[in-house]
């Protein structure tokens, strides 16, 4: 089974994730300010207009940033290894073992699955090999790319702000997350120091190393010492 967290760390540069987080927050505030300063709308229409503008601006920023970090936008509007069409920018990042296809989506609230559309429904087909299945004849899908969403949830209490940014992997049936982690938590994984090496195995059970004490000379009282060994006032007896 694929270690999804490790696959993401190996494929997605830390700088990419930080820049995406910064840009989505800036775009959310910009969308709010544009509607506020240029239109007089009812509260319901205002929320709808801000939401539409926010998503389009964030999606365009996503497309620009992923390419700055070497992501390859899927060409031809077709999901890799399928004939399924996509209409959103998906960027592929190469890695030694598991490649990552990264998409963008907004969530109504943290941990909620984003609305299903044709592009995302096509994307999650790449994740079929991440779910338990019977593979009796050995012809089932093998480890390959995984489809990951860069997820953004607006702040429901503070207009123009972002409540959470996260990475999520949705199962092939689009019923729930196989992996979900806020970006603040995920980014700390890049800074975990390597584990110190284990002590050498000396052939003892459990690899325990036994160190013997250095040999000490036996104590000899002064009166039993040989005359030439005693020194008093800097002279010998």
Rosetta blueprint (number, residue, H / E / L):
1 X L
2 X L
3 X L
4 X H
5 X H
6 X H
7 X H
8 X H
9 X H
10 X H
11 X H
12 X L
13 X L
14 X H
15 X H
16 X H
17 X H
18 X H
19 X H
20 X H
21 X H
22 X H
23 X H
24 X H
25 X H
26 X H
27 X H
28 X H
29 X H
30 X H
31 X H
32 X H
33 X H
34 X H
35 X H
36 X H
37 X H
38 X H
39 X L
40 X L
41 X L
42 X L
43 X H
44 X H
45 X H
46 X H
47 X H
48 X H
49 X H
50 X H
51 X H
52 X H
53 X H
54 X H
55 X H
56 X H
57 X H
58 X H
59 X H
60 X H
61 X H
62 X H
63 X H
64 X H
65 X H
66 X H
67 X H
68 X H
69 X L
70 X L
71 X L
72 X E
73 X E
74 X L
75 X H
76 X H
77 X H
78 X E
79 X L
80 X L
81 X L
82 X L
83 X L
84 X L
85 X E
86 X L
87 X L
88 X L
89 X L
90 X L
91 X E
92 X E
93 X E
94 X L
95 X L
96 X L
97 X L
98 X L
99 X L
100 X E
101 X E
102 X E
103 X E
104 X E
105 X E
106 X E
107 X E
108 X L
109 X L
110 X L
111 X L
112 X L
113 X L
114 X L
115 X L
116 X L
117 X L
118 X H
119 X H
120 X H
121 X H
122 X H
123 X H
124 X H
125 X H
126 X H
127 X H
128 X H
129 X H
130 X H
131 X L
132 X L
133 X L
134 X L
135 X L
136 X L
137 X L
138 X L
139 X L
140 X L
141 X L
142 X L
143 X L
144 X L
145 X L
146 X E
147 X E
148 X E
149 X E
150 X E
151 X E
152 X E
153 X E
154 X E
155 X L
156 X L
157 X L
158 X L
159 X L
160 X L
161 X L
162 X E
163 X E
164 X E
165 X E
166 X E
167 X E
168 X E
169 X E
170 X E
171 X L
172 X L
173 X L
174 X L
175 X L
176 X L
177 X E
178 X E
179 X E
180 X E
181 X E
182 X E
183 X H
184 X H
185 X H
186 X H
187 X H
188 X H
189 X H
190 X H
191 X H
192 X L
193 X L
194 X L
195 X L
196 X L
197 X L
198 X L
199 X L
200 X L
201 X L
202 X L
203 X L
204 X L
205 X H
206 X H
207 X H
208 X L
209 X L
210 X L
211 X L
212 X L
213 X L
214 X L
215 X L
216 X L
217 X L
218 X L
219 X L
220 X L
221 X L
222 X H
223 X H
224 X H
225 X L
226 X L
227 X H
228 X H
229 X H
230 X L
231 X E
232 X E
233 X L
234 X L
235 X E
236 X E
237 X L
